[in-house]
């Protein structure tokens, strides 16, 4: 079961997604269904202060 889930996630990995779409191995509908199924984690987001990051460099 874990292997099947890992393979499904790999099919929609951003690093290979465009190639798989071009080869018709996944459809845009499959991609949209996967993206829509992801949980909304906006409550866990942390705003970044661009100016503060520049001081660290």
N, C-alpha and C positions, 0 to 999 in steps of 0.2 A: 504494500500500500504506500509506503513512504517513497519508494522508487517512482511509482506512477505520479505522485504529486510533484516530486522533484523534476521529472521530465516535463510535466505540464508547465511548471514555472519557467523552465529553461526555454521552452518554445516562445515565451513572451518576454524573455530577457532583452532589455533595450539594446544590448550589444549585438544580438543576432536577429532581432525582430524585423528590420528592414530587408535583410536577405531572405528570410523565411516568407515575408509578404511577397517579394519579387518572384520567388520560386513557387508561389501558390501553395505552400505547405501549411500556412495559416491564413485565415481571412480577416478582413478588417472587422467583420462582425464578431469573430472570436476574440480579437484584441479588445474591442469595445466591451464585450461581456466580462472579460477578465478585469479590465480597468474599473468597470462599474462595481465589481464584486469586492474590490479592495476597501478596507475599512477607512473611515475618515479620521485621520490622526492630527487634525489641526489643533486639538486641545494640547497636544504634546509639543507643538512647535515652539521654538525659542527664537525671537527676533534677533537678528545680528546687527550690531552697530558698526557700520562700514568705517567710520572714523576711528573707532577704537581698534579695529583690526589693523588699520594702517600704522598705528603707533607701535604695534607689536613687531612690525617688520623692520 
